Amino acid sequence: MKVQVNTDHNIQGDERVQEYVEHVVADTLSRFADQLTRVVVHIGDEHAGEAGEHDMRCMMEARLAGRRPTAVTHHAATVRDAINGAADKIERVLEKEIGKLGR
């Protein structure tokens, strides 16, 4: 499973962010790893650095082999909380989707 991380110009997408996202995705979605080809993560600050609640956004798109991509979005006060929230959401969605497939 490949993990691709994209950030907007308001978020510093350094190695620490990449490693954190890879760790969270691997930990949360490990049981689906043989069925996932790629997870694409987009992180952004919706209010461009202005103070505000829940202005960090994380969109996660999981690509199951042979299926259309599945995406979720989570807003939070911090980048880490946005990443963790999106990972929890995508895990629940994949559980339902894979359950429907009977895998």
Legacy VTK file of the C-alpha trace (Angstrom):
# vtk DataFile Version 3.0
C-alpha trace
ASCII
DATASET POLYDATA
POINTS 103 float
0.000 0.000 0.000
1.477 3.308 -1.078
0.768 6.456 0.958
0.923 9.799 -0.826
0.752 13.031 1.205
-0.132 16.433 -0.248
-0.298 19.702 1.673
-1.514 23.130 0.696
0.798 26.149 0.799
-0.265 26.919 4.398
0.951 23.603 5.823
4.616 22.711 5.936
4.676 19.229 4.400
8.027 18.186 5.795
9.385 14.733 6.535
7.809 14.678 10.016
4.322 15.172 8.564
4.943 12.464 5.946
6.190 10.010 8.573
3.297 10.768 10.922
0.707 10.245 8.177
2.366 7.010 7.057
2.399 5.745 10.652
-1.269 6.601 11.263
-2.412 5.119 7.947
-0.361 1.939 8.415
-1.583 1.502 11.994
-5.247 2.216 11.249
-5.583 0.424 7.912
-3.119 -2.450 8.342
-5.806 -5.128 8.124
-6.825 -3.788 4.697
-3.239 -3.441 3.387
-3.452 -6.386 1.003
-6.611 -4.913 -0.584
-5.473 -1.278 -0.797
-3.290 -0.068 -3.629
-2.894 3.515 -2.467
-3.999 6.017 0.162
-3.846 9.672 -0.869
-3.925 12.274 1.908
-4.557 15.996 1.386
-3.938 18.307 4.363
-4.854 21.976 4.381
-5.625 25.030 6.466
-9.026 26.243 5.302
-8.652 29.697 6.831
-5.094 30.365 5.642
-3.452 30.816 9.010
-6.245 32.820 10.638
-7.294 31.707 14.081
-10.378 29.560 14.137
-11.844 26.328 15.354
-11.700 23.244 13.175
-9.970 24.960 10.267
-7.482 22.156 9.608
-8.780 19.746 6.988
-7.621 16.259 6.112
-9.103 14.436 3.141
-8.170 10.767 2.801
-8.825 8.765 -0.315
-8.389 4.989 -0.167
-8.133 2.990 -3.365
-9.216 -0.613 -3.101
-7.936 -2.848 -5.884
-10.527 -3.019 -8.655
-12.894 -0.517 -7.005
-13.569 3.200 -7.229
-11.734 5.384 -4.676
-13.402 6.009 -1.336
-12.831 9.413 0.295
-13.584 11.071 3.629
-12.852 14.494 5.070
-12.288 15.503 8.686
-11.947 19.015 10.137
-10.182 19.660 13.444
-8.283 22.293 15.408
-4.872 20.715 14.742
-3.253 18.906 11.831
-2.719 15.760 13.926
-6.358 15.680 15.032
-7.507 16.153 11.431
-5.288 13.260 10.281
-6.418 10.968 13.099
-10.089 11.818 12.550
-9.865 11.154 8.816
-8.093 7.833 9.444
-10.841 6.733 11.846
-13.519 7.698 9.331
-11.887 5.925 6.391
-11.444 2.800 8.523
-15.190 2.694 9.270
-16.097 3.301 5.625
-13.748 0.561 4.414
-15.133 -1.891 6.983
-18.621 -1.341 5.567
-17.507 -1.415 1.938
-15.416 -4.572 2.297
-18.169 -6.170 4.361
-20.592 -5.615 1.461
-18.126 -7.314 -0.871
-18.019 -10.341 1.421
-14.227 -10.275 1.840
LINES 1 104
103 0 1 2 3 4 5 6 7 8 9 10 11 12 13 14 15 16 17 18 19 20 21 22 23 24 25 26 27 28 29 30 31 32 33 34 35 36 37 38 39 40 41 42 43 44 45 46 47 48 49 50 51 52 53 54 55 56 57 58 59 60 61 62 63 64 65 66 67 68 69 70 71 72 73 74 75 76 77 78 79 80 81 82 83 84 85 86 87 88 89 90 91 92 93 94 95 96 97 98 99 100 101 102
